[in-house]
């Protein structure tokens, strides 16, 4: 088991809060790491830890992406396995443990 010095939660002030809450069903957001990335067109983001999602969460994410972008579920699933999935930085609050700074 890996002990992380950070945790991530949904930002309740995000315009996409209800979408993410529907996908994840809880406030915790599984991220690959706490490193913020930058890429066009989405801007600052984190990467979801796809392999830490439950099968139900993964299914809801695939269904949501398929519907939103008109993509086949099989194509979405293959892309998730290949590239992961970004979540905008404004949708997440990353909290750091003070133990990491001592």
Order of alpha helices (4+ residues) and beta strands (2+ residues): beta-alpha-beta-beta-alpha-alpha-beta-beta
